[in-house]
Amino acid sequence: MKSDTPKVLHEIAGKPMLAHVIETAQQLNPAKIVVIYGHGGEQVRQQLSSYEVEWALQEQQLGTGHAVVQGMPALDSVDKVLVLYGDVPLIQADTLQQLIDASMETSIGMLTVRVEEPHGYGRIVRDEFDRIIRIVEHKDASADELTINEINAGIMAMDQPELSAWLEALNNDNVQNEYYLTDVIDMAVNDGHVVVSVHPHMPEEVEGVNDRVQLAKMERIMQRQQAQQLMLDGVTLMDPERLDIRGSVRAEEDVTIDINVVLEGEIKIGRGGCIGANSVLKNCSIGENVTILQNCVIEDAEIGSNCTIGPFARIRPGTVLNDGCHIGNFVELKNAQVDCGSKINHLSYVGDTTVGRNVNIGAGVITCNYDGAYKHRTVIGDNVFLGSDTQLVAPVTVEPGATIGAGSTITRDAPADQLTLSRSKQISKSGWKRPLKEKS
C-alpha cells in the first residue's frame, strides 16, 4: 500500500477493510472471533477495540499456515474453524453460510472461483473424477498447472481437531519457505477426506486488496452494491455511480437523492425526502417530506418532517429542527433547538440557542454565544420577529412575541410583545464630500 497505515485499516465505504470482515463474521453467530495480527498490529487493535474479538499475535510472518497456528489456542472449545482474510472485504455472509453448511458433510470445505486471469493465485488441482486433490501455489506450479483457471479463494471451513493435526504436520519446503495453509488440502485428501468446494455468488467477493488501485476497485463495487439495494428499497438515485455511502443508510420509499451526495455514519431518511446535489449528511435523522437543497452539510442533527434546508446551509452537531422549519442559504446552526414553523432564511448564525415556534429570524442575524472563554445560551420565545443584522449577545432572552428592530445589538433581555431597538441616532451632514485621490 506504500503507507504507514496497516493494510487492513485502509478504508472501504468509510470503514477499515478488517471491520467489514469482522462484521460479516458476526452475522454467522460464531462462538468466538480471533484476529491474528502482525505488522502494525497495535494500531489495528486500537482502532478496532470496540469489536468483541480475541487477538493473537504473529510475531514472525511465516505464512498463512503459521498465522492460523497462532490462533488455535483460543479455539480449543469450537468444533469448526472458518478462516477469513482481513484484506478480502467484500465477502458475504450468505456465501460463508453456504460454505459452512457444505462442510458439515465432511471435515473440510473451501471457496473456489473460476477467473479469466488467474495469475498470482493458487490453482485448484482436481483428479479425473473432478475431486479436489491439492492446491498448488502460483510460484510452485508447473506449466500445465498454470493453465488451470480455478483458483483458491483462501477461505476454508474445517473441523477443529483435524485442522490442529494438519497444522502440526506443515512444513516450509517451498519456494517461499513459508508454511502454507493450503497444504492442509493435500493432507486431508491423503487422510481420506472429501474436500467440498463452494463458489461465491460473485467473484468480487473473494478479491483481495494489495494496492490502492485494487482498493479503489473494491470501493466502487461496494458503492454500487449499496446503491442497488437503496433503489430496490424504493429510493430514486439520479446517478447511482455518483453516490458515496460511508456507513449505514435506512431510507424509506420515494426518497430522491441527487448526484454527488455523501452519506456518512448512521443515516435515516423518511418517506418522500429529497437530498440535493453535493450535500453531505453524517449521523443524522431526516423526517418525512424534507427537502434538502444543493450543497448542504448536516452533521449529528435531527430534522423533523416537512422542513426545507438550503441551499448552502450548514447544520452542525446538536441541532434539532422540529416540523415545518425553513433554513435558508448560507445559514449555520450549531447546538440549536428550533421549534415548529420557524424560519431562518438568509446568511445567519444561530448557535447554542433555543428557538420557539413560528419565529422569523431575518438576514444576517447572529447569536454571539462565545465570550472568548465560555459558551452561553440564547433563548428566543414563540412568535418572535428578529430584524435583519441583529446581534444577540448571550446569555440573553427574547421573550415571546417580541420584535427586534433591524441592526440592533441586544445585550439585555427583550420584553414580550414589545419593539426593542438599539441604534445610535441617524444624522446627515450637508456639505460633506467624499475623499478623492490626488492627481499625480
For each residue, the residues with C-beta under 8 A, 3 or more apart:
1: 5 7 10 210 211 212 215
2: 211 212
3: 7 10
4:
5: 1 9 10 40 43
6: 9 39 40 41 43 44
7: 1 3 10 17 86 87 209 210
8: 16 17 18 44 86 87
9: 5 6 16 17 18 40 43 44 47
10: 1 3 5 7 16 17 209 212 215
11: 14 15 16 17 246
12: 15 17 20 89 215 218 219 222
13: 20 219 222 223 226 244 245 246 247
14: 11 245 246 247 264 265
15: 11 12 19 20 246 247
16: 8 9 10 11 19 20 47 48
17: 7 8 9 10 11 12 20 21 86 87 89 209 218
18: 8 9 21 22 35 44 48 86 89
19: 15 16 22 23 48 51
20: 12 13 15 16 17 23 24 89 90
21: 17 18 24 25 84 85 86 88 89 91
22: 18 19 25 26 33 35 48 51 53
23: 19 20 26 27
24: 20 21 27 28 84 91 92 93 96
25: 21 22 28 30 33 82 84 96
26: 22 23 29 30 33
27: 23 24 93
28: 24 25 82 93 96 97 100
29: 26
30: 25 26 33 82
31: 77 78
32: 53 54 74 75 78
33: 22 25 26 30 51 52 53 54
34: 53 54 55 56 71 74 75
35: 18 22 44 48 53 54 55 56 86
36: 56 57 58 67 68 70 71
37: 41 44 45 55 56 57 58
38: 41 57 58 59 60 61 67
39: 6 61
40: 5 6 9 43 44
41: 6 37 38 44 45 55 57
42: 45 46
43: 5 6 9 40 46 47
44: 6 8 9 18 35 37 40 41 47 48
45: 37 41 42 48 49 55
46: 42 43 49
47: 9 16 43 44
48: 16 18 19 22 35 44 45 51 53
49: 45 46
50:
51: 19 22 33 48
52: 33
53: 22 32 33 34 35 48
54: 32 33 34 35 74
55: 34 35 37 41 45
56: 34 35 36 37 70 71 73 74
57: 36 37 38 41 70
58: 36 37 38 61 62 66 67 70
59: 38
60: 38 66
61: 38 39 58 66 67
62: 58 66 67 172 178 179
63: 66 67 172 176 178 179 180 181
64: 67 68 154 178 179 180 181 182
65: 68 69 167 170 178 179 180 181 182 183 184
66: 58 60 61 62 63 69 70 170 178 179
67: 36 38 58 61 62 63 64 70 71 181
68: 36 64 65 71 72 81 83 163 167 181
69: 65 66 72 167 170 179
70: 36 56 57 58 66 67
71: 34 36 56 67 68 74 75
72: 68 69 75 76 163 164 167
73: 56 76
74: 32 34 54 56 71
75: 32 34 71 72 78 81 160
76: 72 73 160
77: 31
78: 31 32 75 81 160
79: 159 160
80: 100 103 157 158 159 160
81: 68 75 78 157 158 159 160 163
82: 25 28 30 96 99 100 155 156 157
83: 68 154 155 156 157 158 181
84: 21 24 25 88 91 96 155
85: 21 88 154 155 208
86: 7 8 17 18 21 35
87: 7 8 17 208 209 210
88: 21 84 85 91 153 154 155 205 206 207 208 209
89: 12 17 18 20 21 209 218 222
90: 20 202 204 205 206 207 218 221 222
91: 21 24 84 88 95 96 155 200 205 206
92: 24 95 96 200 201 202 205
93: 24 27 28 96 97
94: 97 98 201
95: 91 92 98 99 111 198 200 201 205
96: 24 25 28 82 84 91 92 93 99 100 155
97: 28 93 94 100 101
98: 94 95 101 102 198
99: 82 95 96 102 103 109 110 111 155 157 198
100: 28 80 82 96 97 103 104 109 157
101: 97 98 104
102: 98 99 105 109 157 196 198
103: 80 99 100 106 107 108 109 157 158 196
104: 100 101
105: 102 196
106: 103 109 193 194 195 196
107: 103 158 159 162 188 193
108: 103 156 157 158 159 162 184 185 188 193 195 196
109: 99 100 102 103 106 156 157 158 195 196 197 198
110: 99 132 152 153 155 156 157 185 195 196 197 198
111: 95 99 153 154 155 156 197 198 199 200 206
112: 124 132 150 151 152 153 197 198 199
113: 150 151 153 199 200 203 206
114: 149 150 151 199
115: 118 121 149 151 203
116: 149
117:
118: 115 121 123 138 146 148 149 150 151
119: 138
120: 138
121: 115 118 138 151 152
122: 135 136 137 138 151 152 154 182
123: 118 135 136 138 141 145 146 148 150 151 152
124: 112 132 135 148 150 151 152 197
125: 132 133 134 135 136 145 148
126: 129 130 131 132 133 150
127: 130 131 133
128:
129: 126
130: 126 127
131: 126 127 189 194 195
132: 110 112 124 125 126 135 185 189 195 197
133: 125 126 127 185 186 189
134: 125 185 186 189
135: 122 123 124 125 132 152 182 183 185 186
136: 122 123 125 140 141 142 145
137: 122 140 141 174 175 176 180 182
138: 118 119 120 121 122 123 141 146
139: 174 175 176
140: 136 137 174 175
141: 123 136 137 138 145 146
142: 136 145 146
143: 146 147
144: 147
145: 123 125 136 141 142 148
146: 118 123 138 141 142 143
147: 143 144
148: 118 123 124 125 145 151
149: 114 115 116 118
150: 112 113 114 118 123 124 126
151: 112 113 114 115 118 121 122 123 124 148
152: 110 112 121 122 123 124 135 182
153: 88 110 111 112 113 200 206
154: 64 83 85 88 111 122 181 206 208
155: 82 83 84 85 88 91 96 99 110 111 206
156: 82 83 108 109 110 111 181 184
157: 80 81 82 83 99 100 102 103 108 109 110
158: 80 81 83 103 107 108 109 162 163 166 184
159: 79 80 81 107 108 162 163
160: 75 76 78 79 80 81 163 164
161: 164 165
162: 107 108 158 159 165 166 188 191 193
163: 68 72 81 158 159 160 166 167 184
164: 72 160 161 167 168
165: 161 162 168 169
166: 158 162 163 169 170 183 184 187 188
167: 65 68 69 72 163 164 170 184
168: 164 165
169: 165 166 187
170: 65 66 69 166 167 179 180 183 184
171: 179 183
172: 62 63 176 177 178 179
173:
174: 137 139 140 177 178 180
175: 137 139 140
176: 63 137 139 172 180
177: 172 174
178: 62 63 64 65 66 172 174
179: 62 63 64 65 66 69 170 171 172 183
180: 63 64 65 137 170 174 176 183
181: 63 64 65 67 68 83 154 156 184
182: 64 65 122 135 137 152 185
183: 65 135 166 170 171 179 180 186 187
184: 65 108 156 158 163 166 167 170 181 187 188
185: 108 110 132 133 134 135 182 188 189 195
186: 133 134 135 183 189 190
187: 166 169 183 184 190 191
188: 107 108 162 166 184 185 191 193 195
189: 131 132 133 134 185 186 192 193 195
190: 186 187
191: 162 187 188
192: 189
193: 106 107 108 162 188 189
194: 106 131
195: 106 108 109 110 131 132 185 188 189
196: 102 103 105 106 108 109 110
197: 109 110 111 112 124 132
198: 95 98 99 102 109 110 111 112
199: 111 112 113 114
200: 91 92 95 111 113 153 203 205 206
201: 92 94 95 205
202: 90 92 205
203: 113 115 200 206 207
204: 90 207 218 221
205: 88 90 91 92 95 200 201 202
206: 88 90 91 111 113 153 154 155 200 203
207: 88 90 203 204 214 217 218
208: 85 87 88 154 214
209: 7 10 17 87 88 89 214 215 218
210: 1 7 87 214
211: 1 2 214 215
212: 1 2 10 215 216
213: 216 217
214: 207 208 209 210 211 217 218
215: 1 10 12 209 211 212 218 219
216: 212 213 219 220
217: 207 213 214 220 221
218: 12 17 89 90 204 207 209 214 215 221 222
219: 12 13 215 216 222 223
220: 216 217 223 224
221: 90 204 217 218 224 225
222: 12 13 89 90 218 219 225 226
223: 13 219 220 226 227 243 244 245
224: 220 221 227 228 240 241
225: 221 222 228 229
226: 13 222 223 229 230 243 245 249
227: 223 224 230 231 237 240 241 243 245
228: 224 225 231 232 240
229: 225 226 232 233
230: 226 227 233 235 237 243 249 251 257
231: 227 228 234 235 236 237 240
232: 228 229
233: 229 230 251 253
234: 231 251 252 253 254 255
235: 230 231 251 253 255 256 257
236: 231 254 255 256 257
237: 227 230 231 240 243 257
238: 242 256 257 258 259 277
239: 242 243 259
240: 224 227 228 231 237 243
241: 224 227
242: 238 239 259 260 261
243: 223 226 227 230 237 239 240 257 259 260 261 263
244: 13 223 261 262 263
245: 13 14 223 226 227 249 263
246: 11 13 14 15 262 263 264 265
247: 13 14 15 263 264 265 266 267 282 283
248: 265 266 267
249: 226 230 245 263 267 268 269
250: 267 268 269
251: 230 233 234 235 255 257 267 268 269 273
252: 234 255 269 270 271 272 273 288
253: 233 234 235 271
254: 234 236 271 272
255: 234 235 236 251 252 269 270 271 272 273 274 275
256: 235 236 238 273 274 275
257: 230 235 236 237 238 243 251 261 274 275
258: 238 261 274 275 276 277 278 279 294
259: 238 239 242 243 277 278
260: 242 243 277 278
261: 242 243 244 257 258 275 276 277 278 279 280 281
262: 244 246 279 280 281
263: 243 244 245 246 247 249 267 281 282
264: 14 246 247 267 280 281 282 283
265: 14 246 247 248 282 283
266: 247 248 283
267: 247 248 249 250 251 263 264 281 282 283 284 285 286
268: 249 250 251 284 285 286
269: 249 250 251 252 255 273 275 286 290
270: 252 255 273 286 287 288 289 290 305
271: 252 253 254 255 288 289
272: 252 254 255 288 289
273: 251 252 255 256 269 270 286 287 288 289 290 291 292
274: 255 256 257 258 290 291 292
275: 255 256 257 258 261 269 279 281 286 292
276: 258 261 279 291 292 293 294 295 296 310 311
277: 238 258 259 260 261 294 295
278: 258 259 260 261 294 295
279: 258 261 262 275 276 292 294 295 296 297 298 310
280: 261 262 264 296 297 298 299
281: 261 262 263 264 267 275 284 286 292 298 299
282: 247 263 264 265 267 298 299 300
283: 247 264 265 266 267 299 300
284: 267 268 281 298 299 300 301 302 303 315
285: 267 268 301 302 303
286: 267 268 269 270 273 275 281 290 292 298 303
287: 270 273 290 303 304 305 306 307 323
288: 252 270 271 272 273 305 306
289: 270 271 272 273 305 306
290: 269 270 273 274 286 287 303 304 305 306 307 308 309
291: 273 274 276 307 308 309
292: 273 274 275 276 279 281 286 296 298 309 310
293: 276 296 308 309 310 311 313
294: 258 276 277 278 279 310 311 312
295: 276 277 278 279 310 311 312
296: 276 279 280 292 293 309 310 311 312 313 314 315
297: 279 280 313 314 315
298: 279 280 281 282 284 286 292 301 303 309 314 315
299: 280 281 282 283 284 315 316 317
300: 282 283 284 316 317 318 319
301: 284 285 298 315 316 317 318 319 320 321 333
302: 284 285 319 320 321
303: 284 285 286 287 290 298 307 309 315 321
304: 287 290 307 320 321 322 323 324 325 340
305: 270 287 288 289 290 323 324
306: 287 288 289 290 323 324
307: 287 290 291 303 304 321 323 324 325 326 327
308: 290 291 293 325 326 327
309: 290 291 292 293 296 298 303 313 315 321 327
310: 276 279 292 293 294 295 296 313 327 328 329
311: 276 293 294 295 296 329
312: 294 295 296 329 330
313: 293 296 297 309 310 327 328 329 330 331 332 333
314: 296 297 298 331 332 333
315: 284 296 297 298 299 301 303 309 319 321 327 332 333
316: 299 300 301 319 332 333 334 335 351
317: 299 300 301 334 335
318: 300 301 334 335 336
319: 300 301 302 315 316 333 334 335 336 337 338
320: 301 302 304 336 337 338
321: 301 302 303 304 307 309 315 325 327 333 338
322: 304 325 338 339 340
323: 287 304 305 306 307 340 341
324: 304 305 306 307 340 341
325: 304 307 308 321 322 338 340 341 342 343 344
326: 307 308 342 343 344 345
327: 307 308 309 310 313 315 321 331 333 338 344 345
328: 310 313 331 343 344 345 346
329: 310 311 312 313 345 346 347
330: 312 313 346 347
331: 313 314 327 328 344 345 346 347 348 349 350
332: 313 314 315 316 348 349 350 351
333: 301 313 314 315 316 319 321 327 336 338 344 349 350 351
334: 316 317 318 319 349 350 351 352
335: 316 317 318 319 351 352 353
336: 318 319 320 333 350 351 352 353 354 355
337: 319 320 353 354 355
338: 319 320 321 322 325 327 333 342 344 350 355 359
339: 322 342 355 356 357 359 382
340: 304 322 323 324 325 357 358
341: 323 324 325 357 358
342: 325 326 338 339 355 356 357 358 359 360 361
343: 325 326 328 359 360 361
344: 325 326 327 328 331 333 338 348 350 355 361 365
345: 326 327 328 329 331 348 361 363
346: 328 329 330 331 362 363 364
347: 329 330 331 363 364
348: 331 332 344 345 361 362 363 364 365 366
349: 331 332 333 334 365 366 367
350: 331 332 333 334 336 338 344 353 355 361 365 366 367 378
351: 316 332 333 334 335 336 367 369 375
352: 334 335 336 367 369 375 376 377 378 394
353: 335 336 337 350 367 369 377 378 379 380 394
354: 336 337 377 378 379 380
355: 336 337 338 339 342 344 350 359 361 380
356: 339 342 359 380 381 382 383 384 400
357: 339 340 341 342 382 383
358: 340 341 342 382 383
359: 338 339 342 343 355 356 380 381 382 383 384 385 386
360: 342 343 384 385 386
361: 342 343 344 345 348 350 355 365 380 386
362: 346 348 365 385 386 387 388 389 390 406
363: 345 346 347 348 388 389
364: 346 347 348 388 389 390
365: 344 348 349 350 361 362 386 388 389 390 391 392
366: 348 349 350 390 391 392
367: 349 350 351 352 353 378 391 392 394
368: 391 392 393 394
369: 351 352 353 375 376 377 378 394
370: 374 375 376
371: 374 376
372:
373:
374: 370 371
375: 351 352 369 370 394
376: 352 369 370 371 394 395
377: 352 353 354 369 394 395
378: 350 352 353 354 367 369 392 394 395 396 397 398
379: 353 354 396 397 398
380: 353 354 355 356 359 361 384 386 392 397 398
381: 356 359 384 397 398 399 400 401 402 416
382: 339 356 357 358 359 400 401
383: 356 357 358 359 400 401
384: 356 359 360 380 381 398 399 400 401 402 403 404
385: 359 360 362 402 403 404
386: 359 360 361 362 365 380 390 392 398 404
387: 362 390 403 404 405 406 407 408
388: 362 363 364 365 406 407
389: 362 363 364 365 406 407
390: 362 364 365 366 386 387 404 405 406 407 408 409 410
391: 365 366 367 368 408 409 410
392: 365 366 367 368 378 380 386 396 398 410
393: 368 396 409 410 411
394: 352 353 367 368 369 375 376 377 378
395: 376 377 378
396: 378 379 392 393 410 411 412 413 414
397: 378 379 380 381 413 414
398: 378 379 380 381 384 386 392 402 404 410 413 414 420
399: 381 384 402 413 414 415 416 417
400: 356 381 382 383 384 416 417
401: 381 382 383 384 416 417
402: 381 384 385 398 399 414 415 416 417 418 419 420
403: 384 385 387 418 419 420
404: 384 385 386 387 390 398 408 410 414 419 420 421
405: 387 390 408 419 420 421 423
406: 362 387 388 389 390
407: 387 388 389 390 423
408: 387 390 391 404 405 420 421 422 423
409: 390 391 393 422
410: 390 391 392 393 396 398 404 414 420 422
411: 393 396 422
412: 396
413: 396 397 398 399
414: 396 397 398 399 402 404 410 418 420
415: 399 402 418 420
416: 381 399 400 401 402
417: 399 400 401 402
418: 402 403 414 415
419: 402 403 404 405
420: 398 402 403 404 405 408 410 414 415
421: 404 405 408
422: 408 409 410 411
423: 405 407 408 426
424:
425:
426: 423
427:
428:
429: 432
430:
431:
432: 429
433: 436
434:
435:
436: 433
437:
438:
439:
440:
